[in-house]
């Protein structure tokens, strides 16, 4: 089965997000921040690949929610306010 670019980027983002959580649990905040930023970048790329049209639902909405959660997690790790995602 060939994975779409969206799916590949989303899965990479989830893997990095999990690694960030483990790093944070282990007390490695610096690594957690780096991994969270990478996860956010991959999820942003995945979301950008989905057309803004009705046929893209619910995938687009689900990725948008995940992007928001990753952004909030990343901002929490960095101690900054999360950006607004449209």
MOPAC internal coordinates of N, CA, C and O (Angstrom, degrees):
PM7 1SCF
backbone

  N    0.0000 0     0.00 0     0.00 0    0    0    0
  C    1.4522 1     0.00 0     0.00 0    1    0    0
  C    1.5392 1   109.40 1     0.00 0    2    1    0
  O    1.2310 1   120.64 1   -48.65 1    3    2    1
  N    1.2841 1   116.38 1   131.35 1    3    2    1
  C    1.4575 1   121.88 1   179.12 1    5    3    2
  C    1.5271 1   108.41 1   -93.03 1    6    5    3
  O    1.2310 1   121.18 1   -53.53 1    7    6    5
  N    1.3217 1   115.35 1   126.47 1    7    6    5
  C    1.4535 1   120.30 1   179.72 1    9    7    6
  C    1.5196 1   109.65 1   -85.31 1   10    9    7
  O    1.2310 1   121.42 1   -34.19 1   11   10    9
  N    1.3051 1   114.88 1   145.81 1   11   10    9
  C    1.4565 1   119.26 1   175.91 1   13   11   10
  C    1.5278 1   109.23 1   -75.20 1   14   13   11
  O    1.2310 1   120.96 1   -19.65 1   15   14   13
  N    1.3052 1   115.77 1   160.35 1   15   14   13
  C    1.4639 1   120.64 1   177.70 1   17   15   14
  C    1.5246 1   110.40 1   -60.86 1   18   17   15
  O    1.2310 1   120.65 1   143.40 1   19   18   17
  N    1.3318 1   116.36 1   -36.60 1   19   18   17
  C    1.4612 1   120.58 1   178.47 1   21   19   18
  C    1.5249 1   109.76 1   -61.46 1   22   21   19
  O    1.2310 1   120.83 1   130.37 1   23   22   21
  N    1.3156 1   116.02 1   -49.63 1   23   22   21
  C    1.4632 1   120.93 1  -178.68 1   25   23   22
  C    1.5289 1   111.21 1   -63.00 1   26   25   23
  O    1.2310 1   120.27 1   137.53 1   27   26   25
  N    1.3186 1   117.09 1   -42.47 1   27   26   25
  C    1.4662 1   120.60 1   179.14 1   29   27   26
  C    1.5264 1   111.39 1   -60.43 1   30   29   27
  O    1.2310 1   120.63 1   133.66 1   31   30   29
  N    1.3259 1   116.39 1   -46.34 1   31   30   29
  C    1.4659 1   119.98 1  -178.99 1   33   31   30
  C    1.5278 1   111.17 1   -67.36 1   34   33   31
  O    1.2310 1   120.66 1   140.18 1   35   34   33
  N    1.3299 1   116.34 1   -39.82 1   35   34   33
  C    1.4617 1   120.16 1   178.57 1   37   35   34
  C    1.5320 1   110.31 1   -62.87 1   38   37   35
  O    1.2310 1   120.12 1   133.91 1   39   38   37
  N    1.3168 1   117.37 1   -46.09 1   39   38   37
  C    1.4624 1   120.81 1   179.92 1   41   39   38
  C    1.5269 1   111.26 1   -63.23 1   42   41   39
  O    1.2310 1   120.21 1   141.39 1   43   42   41
  N    1.3210 1   117.20 1   -38.61 1   43   42   41
  C    1.4670 1   121.02 1   176.97 1   45   43   42
  C    1.5266 1   109.59 1   -63.70 1   46   45   43
  O    1.2310 1   120.49 1   137.85 1   47   46   45
  N    1.3256 1   116.67 1   -42.15 1   47   46   45
  C    1.4630 1   120.73 1   178.54 1   49   47   46
  C    1.5246 1   111.04 1   -61.07 1   50   49   47
  O    1.2310 1   120.29 1   137.57 1   51   50   49
  N    1.3222 1   117.04 1   -42.43 1   51   50   49
  C    1.4644 1   120.69 1  -179.50 1   53   51   50
  C    1.5296 1   111.16 1   -66.63 1   54   53   51
  O    1.2310 1   120.45 1   141.07 1   55   54   53
  N    1.3200 1   116.74 1   -38.93 1   55   54   53
  C    1.4576 1   120.77 1   178.26 1   57   55   54
  C    1.5380 1   110.32 1   -63.65 1   58   57   55
  O    1.2310 1   120.86 1   134.47 1   59   58   57
  N    1.3252 1   115.95 1   -45.53 1   59   58   57
  C    1.4635 1   120.57 1   179.18 1   61   59   58
  C    1.5287 1   111.50 1   -65.37 1   62   61   59
  O    1.2310 1   120.69 1   142.40 1   63   62   61
  N    1.3172 1   116.29 1   -37.60 1   63   62   61
  C    1.4586 1   120.85 1   177.53 1   65   63   62
  C    1.5268 1   110.81 1   -62.35 1   66   65   63
  O    1.2310 1   120.66 1   136.59 1   67   66   65
  N    1.3175 1   116.34 1   -43.41 1   67   66   65
  C    1.4689 1   120.78 1   176.85 1   69   67   66
  C    1.5267 1   110.82 1   -61.71 1   70   69   67
  O    1.2310 1   120.68 1   137.14 1   71   70   69
  N    1.3248 1   116.31 1   -42.86 1   71   70   69
  C    1.4657 1   120.42 1   179.53 1   73   71   70
  C    1.5300 1   110.89 1   -64.53 1   74   73   71
  O    1.2310 1   120.63 1   143.04 1   75   74   73
  N    1.3316 1   116.40 1   -36.96 1   75   74   73
  C    1.4676 1   120.65 1   177.78 1   77   75   74
  C    1.5271 1   110.41 1   -63.57 1   78   77   75
  O    1.2310 1   120.73 1   138.67 1   79   78   77
  N    1.3163 1   116.22 1   -41.33 1   79   78   77
  C    1.4571 1   120.53 1   179.14 1   81   79   78
  C    1.5328 1   110.70 1   -63.06 1   82   81   79
  O    1.2310 1   120.38 1   136.71 1   83   82   81
  N    1.3238 1   116.87 1   -43.29 1   83   82   81
  C    1.4652 1   121.15 1   178.72 1   85   83   82
  C    1.5298 1   110.17 1   -63.46 1   86   85   83
  O    1.2310 1   120.47 1   136.78 1   87   86   85
  N    1.3233 1   116.71 1   -43.22 1   87   86   85
  C    1.4660 1   120.45 1   179.04 1   89   87   86
  C    1.5251 1   110.55 1   -61.15 1   90   89   87
  O    1.2310 1   120.67 1   138.95 1   91   90   89
  N    1.3083 1   116.33 1   -41.05 1   91   90   89
  C    1.4646 1   120.01 1   179.67 1   93   91   90
  C    1.5251 1   110.70 1   -65.54 1   94   93   91
  O    1.2310 1   120.49 1   135.94 1   95   94   93
  N    1.3241 1   116.67 1   -44.06 1   95   94   93
  C    1.4671 1   121.04 1   178.08 1   97   95   94
  C    1.5244 1   110.53 1   -59.25 1   98   97   95
  O    1.2310 1   120.90 1   143.05 1   99   98   97
  N    1.3260 1   115.89 1   -36.95 1   99   98   97
  C    1.4662 1   121.29 1  -179.64 1  101   99   98
  C    1.5273 1   113.16 1   -81.72 1  102  101   99
  O    1.2310 1   120.43 1  -177.84 1  103  102  101
  N    1.3303 1   116.79 1     2.16 1  103  102  101
  C    1.4559 1   120.77 1   176.31 1  105  103  102
  C    1.5145 1   115.34 1    84.67 1  106  105  103
  O    1.2310 1   119.83 1  -170.38 1  107  106  105
  N    1.3139 1   117.92 1     9.62 1  107  106  105
  C    1.4679 1   121.87 1  -179.49 1  109  107  106
  C    1.5297 1   109.02 1   -97.14 1  110  109  107
  O    1.2310 1   121.06 1  -104.59 1  111  110  109
  N    1.3359 1   115.58 1    75.41 1  111  110  109
  C    1.4653 1   121.52 1  -175.86 1  113  111  110
  C    1.5256 1   112.85 1   -61.71 1  114  113  111
  O    1.2310 1   120.67 1   141.55 1  115  114  113
  N    1.3290 1   116.32 1   -38.45 1  115  114  113
  C    1.4669 1   119.44 1  -179.17 1  117  115  114
  C    1.5328 1   110.83 1   -61.00 1  118  117  115
  O    1.2310 1   120.81 1   133.30 1  119  118  117
  N    1.3285 1   116.06 1   -46.70 1  119  118  117
  C    1.4711 1   120.37 1   178.31 1  121  119  118
  C    1.5275 1   110.59 1   -65.64 1  122  121  119
  O    1.2310 1   120.65 1   141.32 1  123  122  121
  N    1.3231 1   116.36 1   -38.68 1  123  122  121
  C    1.4638 1   120.79 1   179.54 1  125  123  122
  C    1.5272 1   110.80 1   -60.28 1  126  125  123
  O    1.2310 1   120.58 1   138.15 1  127  126  125
  N    1.3200 1   116.49 1   -41.85 1  127  126  125
  C    1.4662 1   120.82 1   179.66 1  129  127  126
  C    1.5263 1   110.67 1   -65.10 1  130  129  127
  O    1.2310 1   120.49 1   134.75 1  131  130  129
  N    1.3187 1   116.67 1   -45.25 1  131  130  129
  C    1.4731 1   120.72 1   179.69 1  133  131  130
  C    1.5265 1   110.38 1   -60.43 1  134  133  131
  O    1.2310 1   120.47 1   133.22 1  135  134  133
  N    1.3159 1   116.70 1   -46.78 1  135  134  133
  C    1.4673 1   120.76 1  -179.01 1  137  135  134
  C    1.5262 1   111.51 1   -65.98 1  138  137  135
  O    1.2310 1   120.23 1   140.57 1  139  138  137
  N    1.3239 1   117.17 1   -39.43 1  139  138  137
  C    1.4658 1   120.64 1   178.88 1  141  139  138
  C    1.5283 1   110.75 1   -64.38 1  142  141  139
  O    1.2310 1   120.45 1   140.39 1  143  142  141
  N    1.3199 1   116.75 1   -39.61 1  143  142  141
  C    1.4738 1   120.28 1   177.60 1  145  143  142
  C    1.5300 1   110.95 1   -64.82 1  146  145  143
  O    1.2310 1   120.86 1   139.84 1  147  146  145
  N    1.3293 1   115.96 1   -40.16 1  147  146  145
  C    1.4646 1   119.59 1   178.35 1  149  147  146
  C    1.5255 1   110.31 1   -65.34 1  150  149  147
  O    1.2310 1   120.48 1   138.22 1  151  150  149
  N    1.3247 1   116.70 1   -41.78 1  151  150  149
  C    1.4679 1   120.84 1   178.42 1  153  151  150
  C    1.5227 1   110.25 1   -60.68 1  154  153  151
  O    1.2310 1   120.75 1   135.95 1  155  154  153
  N    1.3126 1   116.16 1   -44.05 1  155  154  153
  C    1.4630 1   121.00 1   179.15 1  157  155  154
  C    1.5261 1   110.98 1   -61.39 1  158  157  155
  O    1.2310 1   120.23 1   139.26 1  159  158  157
  N    1.3186 1   117.17 1   -40.74 1  159  158  157
  C    1.4698 1   121.30 1   179.09 1  161  159  158
  C    1.5303 1   111.23 1   -63.55 1  162  161  159
  O    1.2310 1   120.37 1   134.24 1  163  162  161
  N    1.3267 1   116.90 1   -45.76 1  163  162  161
  C    1.4644 1   119.75 1   179.28 1  165  163  162
  C    1.5262 1   111.65 1   -63.77 1  166  165  163
  O    1.2310 1   120.33 1   138.93 1  167  166  165
  N    1.3267 1   116.98 1   -41.07 1  167  166  165
  C    1.4657 1   119.50 1  -179.71 1  169  167  166
  C    1.5262 1   110.26 1   -68.61 1  170  169  167
  O    1.2310 1   120.33 1   145.22 1  171  170  169
  N    1.3308 1   116.98 1   -34.78 1  171  170  169
  C    1.4689 1   120.86 1   175.75 1  173  171  170
  C    1.5249 1   110.72 1   -62.93 1  174  173  171
  O    1.2310 1   120.78 1   137.72 1  175  174  173
  N    1.3266 1   116.11 1   -42.28 1  175  174  173
  C    1.4622 1   120.38 1   177.96 1  177  175  174
  C    1.5276 1   110.99 1   -63.31 1  178  177  175
  O    1.2310 1   120.44 1   137.48 1  179  178  177
  N    1.3200 1   116.77 1   -42.52 1  179  178  177
  C    1.4680 1   120.67 1   179.31 1  181  179  178
  C    1.5218 1   110.27 1   -61.45 1  182  181  179
  O    1.2310 1   120.47 1   133.46 1  183  182  181
  N    1.3209 1   116.70 1   -46.54 1  183  182  181
  C    1.4642 1   120.91 1  -178.95 1  185  183  182
  C    1.5274 1   111.36 1   -64.06 1  186  185  183
  O    1.2310 1   120.37 1   143.40 1  187  186  185
  N    1.3213 1   116.90 1   -36.60 1  187  186  185
  C    1.4657 1   120.94 1  -178.90 1  189  187  186
  C    1.5292 1   112.40 1   -67.64 1  190  189  187
  O    1.2310 1   120.29 1   156.97 1  191  190  189
  N    1.3141 1   117.06 1   -23.03 1  191  190  189
  C    1.4683 1   120.85 1  -179.26 1  193  191  190
  C    1.5271 1   113.42 1   -80.31 1  194  193  191
  O    1.2310 1   120.30 1   167.35 1  195  194  193
  N    1.3182 1   117.02 1   -12.65 1  195  194  193
  C    1.4625 1   120.31 1  -176.63 1  197  195  194
  C    1.5234 1   109.21 1   -92.32 1  198  197  195
  O    1.2310 1   120.32 1   -54.20 1  199  198  197
  N    1.3276 1   116.99 1   125.80 1  199  198  197
  C    1.4654 1   120.26 1  -179.66 1  201  199  198
  C    1.5314 1   111.67 1   -63.09 1  202  201  199
  O    1.2310 1   120.99 1   -33.28 1  203  202  201
  N    1.3164 1   115.71 1   146.72 1  203  202  201
  C    1.4638 1   121.35 1   178.28 1  205  203  202
  C    1.5283 1   108.58 1   -86.58 1  206  205  203
  O    1.2310 1   121.28 1  -103.14 1  207  206  205
  N    1.3225 1   115.16 1    76.86 1  207  206  205
  C    1.4612 1   120.90 1  -179.70 1  209  207  206
  C    1.5217 1   109.35 1  -148.17 1  210  209  207
  O    1.2310 1   120.90 1   -19.32 1  211  210  209
  N    1.3116 1   115.88 1   160.68 1  211  210  209
  C    1.4636 1   122.10 1  -175.66 1  213  211  210
  C    1.5298 1   112.29 1   -57.21 1  214  213  211
  O    1.2310 1   119.66 1   143.05 1  215  214  213
  N    1.3018 1   118.26 1   -36.95 1  215  214  213
  C    1.4661 1   121.99 1  -178.22 1  217  215  214
  C    1.5319 1   112.21 1   -64.71 1  218  217  215
  O    1.2310 1   120.12 1   163.26 1  219  218  217
  N    1.3125 1   117.37 1   -16.74 1  219  218  217
  C    1.4636 1   121.45 1  -178.56 1  221  219  218
  C    1.5280 1   113.17 1   -85.47 1  222  221  219
  O    1.2310 1   120.77 1   175.74 1  223  222  221
  N    1.3154 1   116.13 1    -4.26 1  223  222  221
  C    1.4672 1   119.58 1   179.10 1  225  223  222
  C    1.5156 1   109.81 1   -84.86 1  226  225  223
  O    1.2310 1   118.35 1   -31.16 1  227  226  225
  N    1.3100 1   120.76 1   148.84 1  227  226  225
  C    1.4653 1   127.50 1     3.09 1  229  227  226
  C    1.5270 1   113.50 1   -88.41 1  230  229  227
  O    1.2310 1   120.28 1  -179.17 1  231  230  229
  N    1.3290 1   117.07 1     0.83 1  231  230  229
  C    1.4663 1   120.39 1  -176.60 1  233  231  230
  C    1.5220 1   111.90 1   -54.16 1  234  233  231
  O    1.2310 1   120.55 1   133.18 1  235  234  233
  N    1.3140 1   116.55 1   -46.82 1  235  234  233
  C    1.4688 1   120.31 1  -177.95 1  237  235  234
  C    1.5256 1   111.22 1   -60.84 1  238  237  235
  O    1.2310 1   120.22 1   135.22 1  239  238  237
  N    1.3143 1   117.18 1   -44.78 1  239  238  237
  C    1.4682 1   120.75 1  -179.49 1  241  239  238
  C    1.5252 1   111.98 1   -65.26 1  242  241  239
  O    1.2310 1   120.76 1   139.90 1  243  242  241
  N    1.3195 1   116.16 1   -40.10 1  243  242  241
  C    1.4645 1   120.38 1   179.56 1  245  243  242
  C    1.5276 1   110.49 1   -64.10 1  246  245  243
  O    1.2310 1   120.38 1   133.99 1  247  246  245
  N    1.3222 1   116.88 1   -46.01 1  247  246  245
  C    1.4707 1   119.68 1   178.43 1  249  247  246
  C    1.5284 1   111.48 1   -64.89 1  250  249  247
  O    1.2310 1   120.22 1   144.31 1  251  250  249
  N    1.3227 1   117.18 1   -35.69 1  251  250  249
  C    1.4644 1   120.22 1   178.02 1  253  251  250
  C    1.5224 1   110.87 1   -63.58 1  254  253  251
  O    1.2310 1   120.68 1   139.15 1  255  254  253
  N    1.3335 1   116.30 1   -40.85 1  255  254  253
  C    1.4642 1   120.01 1   177.42 1  257  255  254
  C    1.5279 1   111.08 1   -65.12 1  258  257  255
  O    1.2310 1   120.96 1   136.72 1  259  258  257
  N    1.3178 1   115.76 1   -43.28 1  259  258  257
  C    1.4668 1   119.84 1   179.37 1  261  259  258
  C    1.5244 1   110.30 1   -63.67 1  262  261  259
  O    1.2310 1   120.49 1   139.89 1  263  262  261
  N    1.3166 1   116.67 1   -40.11 1  263  262  261
  C    1.4639 1   121.25 1   178.09 1  265  263  262
  C    1.5249 1   110.38 1   -61.41 1  266  265  263
  O    1.2310 1   120.53 1   137.58 1  267  266  265
  N    1.3148 1   116.59 1   -42.42 1  267  266  265
  C    1.4603 1   121.00 1   178.22 1  269  267  266
  C    1.5270 1   110.43 1   -61.85 1  270  269  267
  O    1.2310 1   120.17 1   135.21 1  271  270  269
  N    1.3203 1   117.28 1   -44.79 1  271  270  269
  C    1.4649 1   121.04 1   179.81 1  273  271  270
  C    1.5312 1   111.30 1   -63.62 1  274  273  271
  O    1.2310 1   120.44 1   136.82 1  275  274  273
  N    1.3210 1   116.77 1   -43.18 1  275  274  273
  C    1.4655 1   119.97 1   178.41 1  277  275  274
  C    1.5254 1   111.18 1   -63.96 1  278  277  275
  O    1.2310 1   120.81 1   141.02 1  279  278  277
  N    1.3187 1   116.05 1   -38.98 1  279  278  277
  C    1.4559 1   120.46 1   179.12 1  281  279  278
  C    1.5272 1   110.42 1   -63.53 1  282  281  279
  O    1.2310 1   120.93 1   136.68 1  283  282  281
  N    1.3288 1   115.83 1   -43.32 1  283  282  281
  C    1.4605 1   120.01 1   179.04 1  285  283  282
  C    1.5278 1   110.84 1   -65.34 1  286  285  283
  O    1.2310 1   120.28 1   138.49 1  287  286  285
  N    1.3201 1   117.07 1   -41.51 1  287  286  285
  C    1.4686 1   120.99 1   178.69 1  289  287  286
  C    1.5189 1   110.88 1   -64.13 1  290  289  287
  O    1.2310 1   120.94 1   135.85 1  291  290  289
  N    1.3154 1   115.82 1   -44.15 1  291  290  289
  C    1.4593 1   120.78 1   179.90 1  293  291  290
  C    1.5258 1   110.39 1   -62.70 1  294  293  291
  O    1.2310 1   120.58 1   137.14 1  295  294  293
  N    1.3166 1   116.50 1   -42.86 1  295  294  293
  C    1.4607 1   120.75 1  -179.89 1  297  295  294
  C    1.5183 1   111.39 1   -66.81 1  298  297  295
  O    1.2310 1   120.31 1   143.29 1  299  298  297
  N    1.3212 1   117.02 1   -36.71 1  299  298  297
  C    1.4556 1   121.09 1   177.61 1  301  299  298
  C    1.5206 1   110.26 1   -62.94 1  302  301  299
  O    1.2310 1   120.59 1   137.01 1  303  302  301
  N    1.3165 1   116.47 1   -42.99 1  303  302  301
  C    1.4644 1   120.61 1   178.71 1  305  303  302
  C    1.5207 1   111.16 1   -63.53 1  306  305  303
  O    1.2310 1   120.65 1   141.42 1  307  306  305
  N    1.3240 1   116.36 1   -38.58 1  307  306  305
  C    1.4639 1   120.79 1  -177.62 1  309  307  306
  C    1.5211 1   111.69 1   -83.19 1  310  309  307
  O    1.2310 1   120.51 1   166.35 1  311  310  309
  N    1.3542 1   116.64 1   -13.65 1  311  310  309
  C    1.4545 1   120.31 1  -178.77 1  313  311  310
  C    1.5124 1   112.99 1    75.86 1  314  313  311
  O    1.2310 1   120.49 1  -151.61 1  315  314  313
  N    1.3310 1   116.66 1    28.39 1  315  314  313
  C    1.4576 1   121.10 1   179.36 1  317  315  314
  C    1.5129 1   109.82 1  -122.31 1  318  317  315
  O    1.2310 1   120.97 1   -12.92 1  319  318  317
  N    1.3008 1   115.76 1   167.08 1  319  318  317
  C    1.4548 1   121.02 1   177.48 1  321  319  318
  C    1.5220 1   109.38 1   -75.06 1  322  321  319
  O    1.2310 1   120.58 1   -39.85 1  323  322  321
  N    1.3497 1   116.50 1   140.15 1  323  322  321
  C    1.4600 1   119.71 1  -179.85 1  325  323  322
  C    1.5187 1   110.94 1   -75.90 1  326  325  323
  O    1.2310 1   120.29 1   -35.14 1  327  326  325
  N    1.3266 1   117.05 1   144.86 1  327  326  325
  C    1.4646 1   120.80 1   179.05 1  329  327  326
  C    1.5187 1   110.83 1   -73.12 1  330  329  327
  O    1.2310 1   120.89 1   -22.70 1  331  330  329
  N    1.3081 1   115.91 1   157.30 1  331  330  329
  C    1.4556 1   120.75 1   176.03 1  333  331  330
  C    1.5140 1   108.92 1   -81.11 1  334  333  331
  O    1.2310 1   120.90 1   -46.01 1  335  334  333
  N    1.3221 1   115.89 1   133.99 1  335  334  333
  C    1.4581 1   121.15 1  -179.65 1  337  335  334
  C    1.5072 1   108.16 1  -112.59 1  338  337  335
  O    1.2310 1   120.73 1   -53.54 1  339  338  337
  N    1.3405 1   116.21 1   126.46 1  339  338  337
  C    1.4514 1   120.84 1  -175.73 1  341  339  338
  C    1.4404 1   116.08 1   -93.09 1  342  341  339
  O    1.2310 1   120.10 1   180.00 1  343  342  341

